[in-house]
Amino acid sequence: MKRRIILAFVVFISFLLMINYMDPLQHSLMANVTFERYPSYARKSVDCSLSFSPPHTHSLIALASFPGSGNTWTRHLLQQATGIYTGSVYRDKIIYRNGFMGETEDPNLGRTLTIKTHRKMTDDFDGAILLIRDPYKSVASFYQTKHVGHTDLVNRSSFNVTVWRKFVNAQYLSWERHAESWLKFPKPLLVVKYADLKKDTIAEIQRITDFLGFPLHKNGRLKCLIDDLKGNFKRESTSNRKADIFYYTQEMQSHINSSIEVVNELLKQQNITSLVRET
């Protein structure tokens, strides 16, 4: 008994040291991961490698989102949780070179778990996961991806106010129409809100893996997920900067808020709670 107590203490201290030295984002994502909720986390030794499934294993399940809504991060989490590569309709070479080997895979082969898409709803898919994010944040994230890449932050010195305004005016309605189209998807649909995914990552990934038929609590890869919640394509939050350069005029806010109301009404019709503003 004394030996077990000492061993448990050593494991606990190791866990605290790991949290102390991890980067701030991983630290914040670990906030809701406790030994009480996941008692077997520290004890298991798990093979966390990734692989393709045999051909025609998976139905075509869209992982649909407006750009800048955390799609690639969600793919990383699903890969960690299941051990199966996720796919895409885009064949992004940068993403491929950073460990997403399913990026260039033909989605119709059925070897990948989900298929990333930013396009509007299409019934080519057998089911869909719709990832929705606060448009104030997703539009800003999309802007940064287009101008500086997947993980970098736009420099204050290079920020062009005119370009930013035109971008917002072109994108807020696209955000609304994208969400509206997928919320009318006639086949099995799971709606995941980015704010919920960030707040309680494990619980939301459990929802998704249950929907996909690969329950996290049964596949033994919880440790793989908890050990790497961040991944390679999670941009640092702009809230870490002293002042956010992405401002919205009153006119912009009026348009965006109207779009949010439209989407929230559609969510309400499906008994899903409204979007909340990210801080």
SULJO-V483756 format. One record per pair of residues at least 24 apart in sequence whose ideal C-beta (glycine too) atoms are under 6 Angstrom apart, sorted by sequence separation. I is the first residue (numbers start at 1). GAP is how many residues later the second one is. If there is no record, write none. Layout:
# SULJO-V483756
[[I;GAP] [I;GAP]]
This chain:
# SULJO-V483756
[[143;24] [87;25] [86;26] [85;27] [86;27] [86;28] [87;28] [88;28] [89;28] [201;28] [50;29] [84;29] [139;29] [11;31] [53;31] [82;31] [139;32] [50;33] [52;33] [50;35] [78;35] [135;37] [135;40] [71;45] [132;47] [63;51] [67;51] [58;52] [130;52] [57;53] [61;53] [62;53] [63;53] [64;53] [55;54] [56;54] [55;55] [62;55] [55;56] [74;57] [128;57] [53;58] [120;58] [52;59] [121;60] [127;60] [120;61] [121;61] [127;61] [128;61] [129;61] [130;61] [131;61] [132;61] [133;61] [69;62] [62;63] [64;64] [69;64] [121;64] [60;65] [60;66] [61;66] [62;66] [63;66] [64;66] [65;66] [59;67] [69;69] [68;70] [66;72] [68;73] [68;74] [67;75] [191;81] [195;81] [151;82] [150;83] [172;83] [176;83] [183;83] [195;83] [151;84] [168;84] [172;84] [179;84] [159;86] [176;86] [172;87] [156;89] [140;106] [66;109] [66;112] [64;118] [135;121] [70;124] [81;124] [69;125] [77;128] [81;128] [82;132] [98;134] [81;135] [83;138] [81;140] [134;141] [137;141] [134;143] [80;144] [81;144] [134;144] [80;145] [80;148] [76;155] [73;158] [72;161] [73;161] [32;168] [29;172] [48;176] [46;177] [46;178] [44;179] [41;182] [41;185] [33;193] [29;200] [26;204] [25;205]]
